[in-house]
Amino acid sequence: MDTKESKTREEEIEHVMNERLPEDYETSQPQRQPEAKKSPNGLHKVLPLVIIVMGIIVAGIIILGLGNSGG
């Protein structure tokens, strides 16, 4: 079943041209967007810790030579 909305060539061109227009900041109301008010979750605080732990693990594997089991 085809659920794609069929558009004429003119409608497609109009849609593309409307998408290319920049947002009008005078009429937009970003303060009314709830996601703009929401504080970010704690993932950005945990990410550096995860990177450091992974770096220590990789360094340990390289130093101890566990990755070189071929000989």
Summary of the structure (lengths in Angstrom):
residues: 71
radius of gyration: 25.8
end to end distance: 58.8
largest distance: 68.7
contacts: 88
relative contact order: 0.05
helix: 58%
strand: 0%
